[in-house]
Amino acid sequence: MDRLTMTDELEAIDDATITKRKIDHTLARFSAAHDELEAEEAKKRERRERLASRPAALLEQTRTALQRVVTTTDAEPAESAEQSSPQTRLQEKKERKTKQAAKAGRIAAAVVAALVFLSIGSAWGAQTWFDAKFNNVASLDEDSADIQDAAGQTGDENFLMVGSDSRDGAAAEDGVGDAESNPGARSDTVMIAHVPADRQRVVMVSFPRDLEISRPECKRWDPATSSYSDKTSPAQKITKLNTAYAVGGPQCVTKVIQQITGMKMNHFVGIDFNGFKSMVDAVQGVTVYNEKPIDDDTLGMVIPQAGEVRISGDQALNYVRARHVKGDPTSDYGRIKRQQAFLGALLKTVMSKDVILDTGKLSGFIDAFAKATFGENLGINQMMTLAKSMKGMGSDKVKFLTVPTTEEANKRGNEVLLQSKSKTLFQALINNTPLEEKAPAPPAGDTETAPTGSAKSSGSKKSGSSG
């Protein structure tokens, strides 16, 4: 045989042979790569088929379990009839009812077990979906030098909740103005929800919007984009609390509250009042109790009747906004009391069986809440900690307070903090010690050396309110 026509690796090497070998090697590589891809694709198909078969397998297991329960139970009468002695009709009827009850119980147990098993995956998916809907905004400073005994506060859950009353998207019938006439955003509600590490109580402390503060330097905040700029707002020695959010957003409010309280804020919850009413409508209203009708000079008649009233989203929005209610000289303190009462009523409604067991209501509330909420370190686990803590405790374990002030506006129109009493209150929260009862009223004008004592949970005309 002519050596030049040989096709194995022993043939003579010339240009044609070299080219042929390159072609052979290339084809061999392509073939190997194709085999690898085919093997990988086969593994993927097998994995997909295995995952797809799990729900069907689970349903089949459940069906088999139910059949086993039914078959076993149905077989029992025949078996027992063969082995037992003759019975009276009454005895037979009684035994038949007993066995039917046992059968129903086993079927129910099997169904519940299957539903619980199926819900595990659903719950994880719902939590992931819910957490992803929150608008995360930088808000916290857990390493601040203003925090007192940070180690001692380990395990405490402190939620700083701010109601942002921007007019963006407000309708004319809301009666609150619009973004053009009322630009920016303001924190008309500032509240701390404190849940200590032992989870034995919940204390809600509200701060008047006109509380006089010394505002630190803060980064400028743009509520339209929920972001901070590189520019800063200078410190201001004397100003109102609600300016902190207006100029510096969540971070500035957190700074101010940590300076006042010494507490470590580890959750920030901002709620846009304009989207707030959707949460109420999602659960088909919330029941509140009023001693008399709520008629506001600015918003008009909010609730025309006294007693227990089921209010809709529009009414709820005005209920928590109203601060010029006729017959209520306390103004902002009256509004704080209504806000605290409404928050308790809303949480009670959301955690009720009517909502928890109603998929439509629950998903509607979650969606509305997520759309109207922003902040940091938020999620379904954190919010459920707060909601379950408040739901599972009696009125003696859930306290609604207002930070102690002189209860009289000064010449600048600001509420003045009682330093000694507020220090006592926040030390009790930090150290998880009992809250003291109301102390004797301080002499007029005494804001620094007032007798020690905490804010009160009831009985005060203005600064105390209870849930």
C-alpha positions as CSV (number, residue, x, y, z in Angstrom):
1,M,0.0,0.0,0.0
2,D,1.2,3.4,-0.9
3,R,2.4,5.1,2.3
4,L,0.9,8.4,1.2
5,T,-2.6,7.0,1.3
6,M,-2.4,5.7,4.8
7,T,-4.8,7.4,7.3
8,D,-3.3,6.4,10.7
9,E,-0.7,8.3,12.8
10,L,2.1,6.3,11.3
11,E,1.6,7.7,7.8
12,A,4.3,9.8,6.2
13,I,4.2,13.4,7.3
14,D,3.6,15.9,4.5
15,D,1.4,19.0,4.3
16,A,-1.7,17.1,3.3
17,T,-1.3,14.7,6.2
18,I,-0.8,17.5,8.7
19,T,-4.0,19.2,7.5
20,K,-5.9,15.9,7.7
21,R,-4.7,15.4,11.3
22,K,-5.7,18.9,12.3
23,I,-9.2,18.2,10.9
24,D,-9.4,14.8,12.7
25,H,-8.3,16.4,16.0
26,T,-10.8,19.3,15.7
27,L,-13.6,16.9,15.0
28,A,-12.6,14.8,18.0
29,R,-12.7,17.9,20.3
30,F,-16.1,18.9,18.9
31,S,-17.3,15.4,19.6
32,A,-16.0,15.4,23.1
33,A,-17.5,18.8,23.8
34,H,-20.9,17.7,22.4
35,D,-20.8,14.6,24.7
36,E,-20.1,16.8,27.7
37,L,-22.9,19.2,26.9
38,E,-25.3,16.3,26.3
39,A,-24.4,14.7,29.6
40,E,-24.9,18.1,31.4
41,E,-28.2,18.7,29.7
42,A,-29.3,15.2,30.7
43,K,-28.5,16.0,34.4
44,K,-30.5,19.2,34.1
45,R,-33.5,17.4,32.6
46,E,-33.3,14.8,35.4
47,R,-33.2,17.6,38.1
48,R,-36.1,19.4,36.5
49,E,-38.2,16.3,36.4
50,R,-37.3,15.5,40.0
51,L,-38.4,18.9,41.2
52,A,-41.5,18.9,39.0
53,S,-42.5,15.5,40.4
54,R,-42.3,16.7,44.1
55,P,-45.7,18.4,44.2
56,A,-47.3,15.5,42.5
57,A,-45.5,13.0,44.8
58,L,-46.6,15.0,47.8
59,L,-50.2,15.1,46.6
60,E,-50.1,11.3,45.9
61,Q,-48.7,10.7,49.4
62,T,-51.4,12.8,50.9
63,R,-54.1,11.0,48.9
64,T,-52.6,7.6,49.9
65,A,-52.6,8.6,53.5
66,L,-56.2,9.7,53.3
67,Q,-57.1,6.4,51.6
68,R,-55.2,4.5,54.2
69,V,-57.2,6.2,56.9
70,V,-60.5,5.7,55.2
71,T,-59.8,2.0,54.2
72,T,-58.4,1.1,57.6
73,T,-61.4,2.7,59.3
74,D,-63.9,1.1,57.0
75,A,-62.4,-2.3,57.5
76,E,-62.6,-2.1,61.3
77,P,-66.3,-2.7,61.6
78,A,-66.1,-6.0,59.6
79,E,-63.1,-7.2,61.5
80,S,-64.6,-6.3,64.9
81,A,-68.0,-7.9,63.9
82,E,-66.2,-11.2,63.4
83,Q,-64.4,-11.1,66.7
84,S,-66.9,-9.5,69.0
85,S,-69.8,-11.0,70.7
86,P,-73.4,-10.1,69.8
87,Q,-74.4,-6.6,70.9
88,T,-77.6,-4.7,71.5
89,R,-78.7,-2.1,69.0
90,L,-77.9,0.7,71.4
91,Q,-74.3,-0.6,71.9
92,E,-73.9,-1.0,68.1
93,K,-75.1,2.5,67.5
94,K,-72.8,4.0,70.1
95,E,-69.8,2.1,68.8
96,R,-70.6,3.1,65.2
97,K,-70.7,6.8,66.3
98,T,-67.4,6.4,68.2
99,K,-65.7,4.9,65.1
100,Q,-67.1,7.5,62.8
101,A,-65.7,10.3,65.1
102,A,-62.3,8.6,65.2
103,K,-62.3,8.3,61.4
104,A,-63.2,11.9,60.9
105,G,-60.5,12.9,63.4
106,R,-57.8,10.9,61.5
107,I,-58.9,12.4,58.2
108,A,-58.7,15.9,59.6
109,A,-55.3,15.2,61.1
110,A,-54.0,13.9,57.8
111,V,-55.4,17.0,55.9
112,V,-53.9,19.4,58.4
113,A,-50.5,17.7,58.3
114,A,-50.5,18.0,54.5
115,L,-51.5,21.6,54.6
116,V,-48.9,22.5,57.1
117,F,-46.3,20.7,55.0
118,L,-47.3,22.6,51.9
119,S,-47.4,25.9,53.7
120,I,-43.8,25.7,54.7
121,G,-42.7,26.4,51.1
122,S,-45.4,29.0,50.6
123,A,-44.5,30.9,53.8
124,W,-40.9,31.1,52.7
125,G,-41.9,32.4,49.3
126,A,-44.3,34.9,50.9
127,Q,-41.6,36.2,53.2
128,T,-39.2,36.7,50.4
129,W,-41.8,38.4,48.3
130,F,-42.8,40.7,51.2
131,D,-39.3,41.6,52.2
132,A,-38.4,42.5,48.6
133,K,-41.3,45.0,48.4
134,F,-40.0,47.3,51.1
135,N,-38.2,50.5,50.0
136,N,-34.9,50.3,51.9
137,V,-33.6,53.7,52.9
138,A,-30.5,54.4,55.0
139,S,-31.8,55.5,58.4
140,L,-29.9,54.0,61.3
141,D,-26.7,54.7,63.2
142,E,-26.3,51.8,65.6
143,D,-22.7,52.9,66.5
144,S,-23.7,56.4,67.6
145,A,-21.9,57.8,70.6
146,D,-25.3,59.0,71.8
147,I,-26.4,55.4,72.6
148,Q,-26.1,54.7,76.4
149,D,-25.1,51.2,77.6
150,A,-25.3,49.7,74.1
151,A,-24.3,46.3,75.5
152,G,-27.1,46.4,78.0
153,Q,-29.6,47.0,75.1
154,T,-28.6,43.8,73.3
155,G,-31.7,41.9,72.3
156,D,-34.0,44.9,72.6
157,E,-36.1,45.8,69.6
158,N,-36.6,49.5,69.2
159,F,-38.7,50.7,66.2
160,L,-38.5,54.3,65.4
161,M,-41.8,55.0,63.5
162,V,-42.3,58.2,61.6
163,G,-45.4,59.3,59.8
164,S,-44.4,61.2,56.7
165,D,-47.1,63.7,55.8
166,S,-46.0,64.7,52.3
167,R,-48.7,66.0,49.9
168,D,-47.4,64.1,46.9
169,G,-50.4,62.3,45.3
170,A,-53.0,63.8,47.7
171,A,-56.4,64.3,46.1
172,A,-58.3,67.6,46.4
173,E,-61.0,66.0,48.4
174,D,-58.5,65.0,51.1
175,G,-58.5,68.6,52.2
176,V,-54.8,68.7,53.1
177,G,-53.4,70.7,50.2
178,D,-51.0,69.5,47.5
179,A,-47.3,69.2,46.9
180,E,-47.2,72.6,45.2
181,S,-48.7,74.5,48.1
182,N,-47.0,72.3,50.7
183,P,-43.6,71.2,49.3
184,G,-41.3,68.6,50.9
185,A,-42.2,66.2,53.7
186,R,-42.8,66.6,57.4
187,S,-42.8,64.1,60.2
188,D,-46.2,64.8,61.8
189,T,-45.9,61.6,63.8
190,V,-42.8,60.4,65.7
191,M,-43.1,57.3,67.9
192,I,-40.8,54.7,69.5
193,A,-42.0,51.1,69.9
194,H,-39.8,49.5,72.6
195,V,-39.9,45.6,72.9
196,P,-37.3,44.5,75.5
197,A,-35.2,41.4,75.1
198,D,-37.4,39.4,77.5
199,R,-40.5,40.3,75.4
200,Q,-42.5,40.9,78.6
201,R,-43.9,44.3,77.7
202,V,-44.3,46.8,74.9
203,V,-43.9,50.5,75.5
204,M,-45.0,53.1,72.8
205,V,-43.6,56.6,73.4
206,S,-44.8,59.5,71.2
207,F,-43.0,62.8,70.6
208,P,-45.0,66.0,69.9
209,R,-44.2,67.4,66.4
210,D,-43.5,70.8,68.0
211,L,-41.1,69.5,70.6
212,E,-38.2,72.0,71.0
213,I,-34.9,70.3,70.1
214,S,-31.3,71.2,69.2
215,R,-30.9,69.7,65.8
216,P,-27.4,68.4,64.7
217,E,-25.8,68.9,61.3
218,C,-27.5,66.4,58.9
219,K,-27.1,65.4,55.3
220,R,-29.8,67.0,53.1
221,W,-32.8,64.7,52.3
222,D,-34.8,64.6,49.1
223,P,-38.2,63.0,49.8
224,A,-39.0,62.8,46.1
225,T,-36.1,60.4,45.4
226,S,-35.7,59.0,49.0
227,S,-32.0,59.8,48.9
228,Y,-29.4,62.0,50.5
229,S,-27.1,64.6,48.9
230,D,-23.5,65.4,49.6
231,K,-24.6,68.8,51.0
232,T,-25.5,69.2,54.6
233,S,-28.0,71.2,56.6
234,P,-26.2,73.2,59.4
235,A,-27.0,72.5,63.1
236,Q,-29.7,74.6,64.6
237,K,-29.7,75.1,68.4
238,I,-33.4,75.8,68.8
239,T,-36.0,74.4,66.4
240,K,-39.0,72.0,66.2
241,L,-38.7,68.2,66.0
242,N,-40.5,68.0,62.7
243,T,-37.8,70.0,61.0
244,A,-35.4,67.2,61.5
245,Y,-37.2,65.0,58.9
246,A,-37.9,67.9,56.6
247,V,-34.2,68.8,56.2
248,G,-32.4,65.6,57.0
249,G,-34.8,62.7,56.5
250,P,-34.7,59.4,58.4
251,Q,-31.0,59.7,59.4
252,C,-31.6,63.1,61.0
253,V,-34.6,62.0,63.0
254,T,-32.7,59.0,64.2
255,K,-29.9,61.2,65.4
256,V,-32.2,63.5,67.3
257,I,-34.2,60.7,69.0
258,Q,-31.0,58.8,70.0
259,Q,-29.7,62.1,71.5
260,I,-32.9,62.6,73.5
261,T,-33.4,59.0,74.7
262,G,-30.0,57.3,74.7
263,M,-31.7,54.3,73.2
264,K,-30.4,52.3,70.3
265,M,-32.8,52.5,67.3
266,N,-32.4,49.3,65.3
267,H,-35.4,49.6,63.1
268,F,-36.8,52.6,61.2
269,V,-40.3,52.5,59.9
270,G,-41.4,55.4,57.7
271,I,-45.1,55.5,56.6
272,D,-46.4,57.8,54.0
273,F,-49.8,59.0,55.3
274,N,-51.0,59.4,51.7
275,G,-50.7,55.6,51.1
276,F,-51.8,54.8,54.7
277,K,-55.5,54.8,53.9
278,S,-55.0,51.9,51.4
279,M,-53.9,49.7,54.4
280,V,-57.2,50.4,56.2
281,D,-59.3,49.8,53.1
282,A,-57.5,46.5,52.5
283,V,-58.8,45.1,55.8
284,Q,-62.2,46.7,55.2
285,G,-62.0,49.3,57.9
286,V,-60.9,49.6,61.5
287,T,-63.0,50.0,64.7
288,V,-62.2,52.9,67.0
289,Y,-63.9,54.3,70.0
290,N,-64.6,58.1,70.5
291,E,-66.1,59.8,73.5
292,K,-67.6,62.4,71.2
293,P,-67.7,63.2,67.4
294,I,-64.5,64.4,65.8
295,D,-65.1,67.7,64.1
296,D,-61.9,69.5,62.9
297,D,-61.6,73.2,62.0
298,T,-59.4,72.4,59.0
299,L,-60.6,68.9,57.9
300,G,-64.3,69.3,58.7
301,M,-66.4,66.5,60.2
302,V,-64.2,63.5,60.5
303,I,-66.4,61.1,62.5
304,P,-70.0,62.4,63.1
305,Q,-70.9,60.0,65.9
306,A,-69.6,58.9,69.3
307,G,-68.9,55.4,70.6
308,E,-67.5,52.5,68.5
309,V,-67.3,53.3,64.9
310,R,-65.9,51.4,61.9
311,I,-63.9,53.8,59.8
312,S,-62.7,53.6,56.2
313,G,-59.3,54.6,54.8
314,D,-60.3,58.2,54.1
315,Q,-61.7,58.7,57.6
316,A,-58.7,57.0,59.2
317,L,-56.4,59.3,57.3
318,N,-58.1,62.4,58.7
319,Y,-58.5,60.8,62.1
320,V,-54.8,60.5,62.6
321,R,-54.1,63.9,61.0
322,A,-56.7,66.1,62.8
323,R,-55.1,68.5,65.3
324,H,-57.6,71.3,65.4
325,V,-60.5,69.3,66.8
326,K,-63.3,71.4,68.2
327,G,-63.6,71.2,72.0
328,D,-60.0,69.8,72.3
329,P,-57.6,72.5,73.6
330,T,-54.7,70.0,73.7
331,S,-54.1,70.2,69.9
332,D,-51.1,68.0,69.2
333,Y,-51.5,65.9,72.4
334,G,-55.1,65.0,71.4
335,R,-53.9,63.9,68.0
336,I,-51.1,61.8,69.6
337,K,-53.7,60.1,71.8
338,R,-55.9,59.3,68.7
339,Q,-52.8,58.1,66.7
340,Q,-51.9,55.7,69.6
341,A,-55.4,54.4,69.9
342,F,-55.7,53.9,66.2
343,L,-52.4,52.1,65.9
344,G,-53.5,49.6,68.6
345,A,-56.9,49.1,66.8
346,L,-55.2,48.6,63.4
347,L,-52.7,46.0,64.8
348,K,-55.6,44.2,66.5
349,T,-57.6,44.1,63.2
350,V,-54.6,42.9,61.2
351,M,-53.8,40.1,63.7
352,S,-57.5,39.0,63.9
353,K,-58.7,35.8,62.4
354,D,-60.9,37.8,59.9
355,V,-57.7,39.0,58.3
356,I,-55.1,36.3,59.0
357,L,-57.3,33.6,57.6
358,D,-58.5,35.7,54.6
359,T,-55.9,35.4,51.9
360,G,-57.4,38.4,50.0
361,K,-57.4,40.8,52.9
362,L,-54.0,39.7,54.2
363,S,-52.2,40.0,50.8
364,G,-54.0,43.3,50.2
365,F,-52.8,44.7,53.5
366,I,-49.3,43.5,53.0
367,D,-49.1,45.0,49.5
368,A,-50.6,48.4,50.7
369,F,-48.2,48.4,53.7
370,A,-45.1,47.7,51.6
371,K,-46.0,50.4,49.1
372,A,-46.5,53.0,51.8
373,T,-43.6,52.0,53.9
374,F,-39.8,52.7,53.8
375,G,-36.9,52.4,56.2
376,E,-34.1,50.2,57.3
377,N,-33.9,46.8,58.9
378,L,-37.5,46.0,58.0
379,G,-39.1,42.8,57.0
380,I,-41.8,40.4,57.8
381,N,-40.0,38.9,60.8
382,Q,-39.3,42.3,62.4
383,M,-42.8,43.6,61.9
384,M,-44.3,40.3,63.2
385,T,-42.2,40.6,66.3
386,L,-43.9,43.9,67.0
387,A,-47.4,42.9,66.0
388,K,-47.3,39.6,67.9
389,S,-45.8,41.2,71.0
390,M,-48.7,43.8,71.1
391,K,-51.4,41.2,70.3
392,G,-50.3,38.7,72.9
393,M,-50.3,41.0,75.9
394,G,-52.9,42.6,78.1
395,S,-53.4,46.3,78.6
396,D,-51.2,46.1,81.6
397,K,-48.3,45.0,79.5
398,V,-48.8,47.4,76.5
399,K,-48.2,51.0,77.5
400,F,-48.9,54.1,75.3
401,L,-47.0,57.1,76.6
402,T,-46.1,60.6,75.5
403,V,-42.6,62.0,76.3
404,P,-43.0,64.3,79.4
405,T,-43.1,68.0,78.6
406,T,-44.3,71.1,80.4
407,E,-47.6,70.7,78.6
408,E,-47.5,74.4,77.8
409,A,-46.1,75.9,74.6
410,N,-43.3,78.5,75.2
411,K,-43.2,81.9,73.6
412,R,-41.7,80.3,70.4
413,G,-44.7,78.0,70.2
414,N,-42.7,74.9,71.1
415,E,-43.3,72.1,73.6
416,V,-40.5,72.0,76.2
417,L,-39.1,68.6,77.4
418,L,-38.9,67.9,81.1
419,Q,-35.3,66.8,81.2
420,S,-35.3,65.0,84.6
421,K,-38.6,63.1,84.0
422,S,-37.7,62.1,80.4
423,K,-34.3,60.8,81.6
424,T,-36.0,58.7,84.2
425,L,-38.4,57.3,81.6
426,F,-35.7,56.3,79.1
427,Q,-33.4,54.9,81.7
428,A,-36.3,52.6,82.8
429,L,-36.7,51.4,79.2
430,I,-32.9,50.9,78.7
431,N,-32.6,49.0,82.0
432,N,-36.0,47.2,81.6
433,T,-37.1,48.4,85.1
434,P,-40.7,49.3,86.1
435,L,-42.1,52.6,84.9
436,E,-42.8,54.9,87.8
437,E,-46.3,56.4,88.3
438,K,-47.1,60.1,87.8
439,A,-45.1,62.4,90.1
440,P,-46.4,65.6,91.6
441,A,-46.6,68.4,89.0
442,P,-43.4,70.5,88.9
443,P,-43.5,74.2,89.7
444,A,-44.3,76.5,86.8
445,G,-41.4,77.1,84.5
446,D,-39.2,74.3,86.0
447,T,-37.9,72.3,83.1
448,E,-34.6,71.1,84.5
449,T,-35.2,70.1,88.1
450,A,-38.6,68.6,87.9
451,P,-39.3,65.8,90.4
452,T,-38.3,62.4,88.9
453,G,-40.9,60.2,87.4
454,S,-41.8,58.8,84.1
455,A,-44.4,59.7,81.6
456,K,-47.8,58.5,82.7
457,S,-49.9,55.9,81.1
458,S,-53.2,57.4,82.0
459,G,-54.9,60.2,83.9
460,S,-53.1,63.2,82.4
461,K,-55.0,65.8,80.4
462,K,-52.4,66.0,77.7
463,S,-49.2,64.1,77.9
464,G,-50.5,60.8,79.1
465,S,-52.6,58.4,77.1
466,S,-53.2,54.7,77.4
467,G,-54.0,51.9,75.0
